[in-house]
Amino acid sequence: MTVLALVLLVVFLFGGFALRVIVHRRATGSSGVNSVLRGEPGTPEWWAGVTLAVATLTCIAGPIVQLAGLDPVSALVAPAIQVIGGVLAVLGFAGTVVAQQVMGRSWRLGVNPDETTVLVTGGLFALMRNPVFSTTVICFAGLTLLVPNIVALAGFALQLIAVELQVRVVEEPYLRRVHGDAYVGYGSRVGRFVPGVGRLVNQSS
């Protein structure tokens, strides 16, 4: 299963991000990639970027260190768990691709404070405000179950923290500033990561 996890990881990184950058550049002339390290060192925005970078690298390291000889946590080694992991990884990858496709020309990685993109509210975004983050987490949950060693588990835990920080202290403040009441109204109807959970309070209503 370690080799399968590595293959799925490569497919996810290429199909979910590298290929998306190529498509976006051809459509817009821009890569859509922005630095995740924003703000002064020590600020919430900076910590959000650092945590996301460390989490991503740790998640990538999970299957690599297991292939190199690190044993998985024995309690999580079972055929049923690995089947579930494979299914989640594939579904998460597919969901990420679909969510990014829905974003179209508004797709980006990270935030450019000088850029204004269209507020996307259709497709998966009608169910949750951050489907790319949600489906990415599902994919890495699956990969972690395929190679449940201590590095992979730590990486997944860091990823959960990083996603929360990135959305709450970087993405949402940016979208509130750029789209104002339109984003708050949208957020008051649609959950943050899962349908109906984490909706914003619309104080103007």
C-alpha positions in Angstrom: 0.0 0.0 0.0 3.0 2.3 0.5 3.7 2.3 -3.3 0.0 2.9 -4.0 0.1 5.9 -1.6 3.1 7.3 -3.3 1.5 6.9 -6.7 -1.7 8.6 -5.5 0.3 11.4 -4.0 2.1 12.1 -7.2 -1.2 12.0 -9.1 -2.7 14.4 -6.6 0.2 16.9 -6.7 0.4 16.8 -10.5 -3.3 16.6 -11.4 -4.6 18.7 -8.5 -2.0 21.5 -8.7 0.8 21.4 -11.3 -1.7 20.7 -14.1 -4.0 23.3 -12.8 -1.3 25.9 -12.9 -0.6 25.0 -16.5 -4.2 25.3 -17.5 -4.6 28.6 -15.6 -1.6 30.1 -17.2 -2.8 29.2 -20.6 -6.2 30.7 -19.8 -5.1 33.9 -18.1 -1.4 34.4 -18.6 -0.8 34.1 -14.9 0.2 31.0 -12.9 -2.4 31.9 -10.1 0.3 30.9 -7.5 0.8 33.4 -4.7 3.1 33.1 -1.7 1.5 31.5 1.4 3.9 33.4 3.6 2.1 36.6 4.2 2.5 39.3 6.9 5.3 40.0 9.3 7.0 37.1 11.1 5.0 36.1 14.2 1.6 37.4 12.9 -1.4 35.1 12.5 -1.1 35.3 8.7 2.6 34.4 8.8 1.9 31.4 11.1 -0.9 30.3 8.8 1.5 30.2 5.9 4.3 28.5 7.8 2.0 25.8 9.2 0.5 25.1 5.8 4.0 24.7 4.3 5.2 22.5 7.1 2.0 20.4 7.0 2.3 19.9 3.2 5.9 18.8 3.4 5.2 16.5 6.3 2.3 14.9 4.5 4.5 14.3 1.5 7.1 12.8 3.7 4.7 10.2 5.2 4.8 7.6 2.4 8.4 8.3 1.6 9.6 7.5 5.2 7.5 4.4 5.3 9.0 3.2 2.0 12.4 3.9 3.6 11.6 1.6 6.5 9.5 3.4 9.1 6.9 1.1 10.5 3.2 2.1 10.5 1.1 2.3 13.7 0.1 -1.3 14.1 -3.4 -0.5 15.4 -4.2 1.2 12.1 -2.9 -1.6 9.8 -5.9 -3.5 8.5 -7.3 -4.3 5.1 -10.6 -2.5 5.7 -8.7 0.6 6.8 -6.5 0.6 3.8 -9.5 0.1 1.5 -11.2 3.1 3.1 -8.0 5.1 2.7 -7.7 4.3 -1.0 -11.4 5.3 -1.6 -11.0 8.5 0.4 -7.8 9.4 -1.5 -9.4 8.9 -4.9 -12.7 10.7 -3.9 -10.7 13.6 -2.4 -8.6 14.0 -5.5 -11.6 13.9 -7.8 -13.4 16.5 -5.6 -10.4 18.8 -5.6 -10.2 18.7 -9.4 -13.9 19.4 -9.7 -13.8 22.3 -7.2 -10.9 23.9 -9.0 -12.6 23.5 -12.3 -15.7 25.3 -10.9 -13.4 28.2 -9.9 -12.4 28.7 -13.5 -10.4 31.9 -14.0 -10.9 32.8 -10.3 -8.6 29.9 -9.3 -5.5 30.8 -7.2 -3.1 29.3 -4.7 -2.7 31.7 -1.8 -3.8 35.3 -1.7 -2.7 38.3 -3.7 -4.1 41.3 -1.8 -3.9 43.4 -5.0 -6.0 40.9 -7.1 -9.8 40.9 -7.3 -11.4 37.7 -8.6 -15.0 36.8 -9.1 -16.8 35.4 -6.1 -17.6 31.8 -6.9 -20.8 30.5 -5.4 -21.9 27.7 -7.7 -21.2 24.0 -8.0 -19.5 22.6 -4.9 -19.2 26.2 -3.6 -23.0 26.2 -3.2 -22.6 23.5 -0.5 -19.4 24.7 1.2 -17.3 27.9 1.0 -13.9 26.1 0.8 -14.4 22.8 -1.2 -10.8 22.8 -2.4 -9.6 22.7 1.2 -12.2 20.2 2.2 -11.5 17.7 -0.6 -7.8 18.1 -0.2 -8.2 17.1 3.5 -10.2 14.1 2.5 -7.5 13.1 0.0 -4.8 13.3 2.6 -6.9 11.6 5.2 -7.0 8.7 2.7 -3.3 8.8 2.1 -2.7 8.8 5.8 -4.8 5.7 6.3 -2.8 4.0 3.5 0.5 4.7 5.3 -0.5 5.3 8.9 3.0 6.0 10.4 3.8 8.7 12.9 5.1 11.1 10.3 1.9 10.8 8.2 -0.3 11.2 11.2 1.6 14.3 12.4 1.4 15.7 8.9 -2.4 15.2 8.7 -2.9 16.8 12.2 -0.8 19.8 11.1 -2.8 20.0 7.9 -6.1 20.3 9.8 -4.6 23.1 11.9 -3.1 24.8 8.8 -6.4 24.7 6.8 -8.3 26.3 9.7 -5.7 29.0 10.1 -5.4 29.7 6.4 -9.2 30.0 6.0 -9.9 32.0 9.1 -7.0 34.5 9.2 -6.1 34.8 5.5 -8.9 33.7 3.1 -11.9 35.0 4.9 -10.5 38.5 5.8 -9.4 38.9 2.2 -12.8 37.8 0.8 -14.6 40.1 3.2 -12.5 43.0 2.2 -12.8 42.4 -1.6 -16.4 41.3 -1.8 -17.9 42.9 1.3 -21.6 42.2 1.9 -21.8 39.8 -1.0 -19.4 37.4 0.7 -20.9 37.9 4.1 -24.4 37.1 2.7 -23.0 34.1 0.9 -21.2 32.9 4.0 -24.3 33.3 6.1 -26.0 30.7 3.9 -23.2 28.3 3.2 -21.0 26.4 5.7 -17.2 26.8 5.9 -15.9 23.3 5.2 -19.1 21.1 5.3 -22.7 22.0 4.5 -24.5 24.0 7.1 -21.5 24.2 9.6 -19.5 27.3 10.2 -21.8 29.8 8.6 -21.0 33.5 9.0 -23.2 35.8 11.1 -24.8 38.4 8.8 -25.1 41.4 11.0 -26.8 43.5 8.4 -29.9 41.2 8.3 
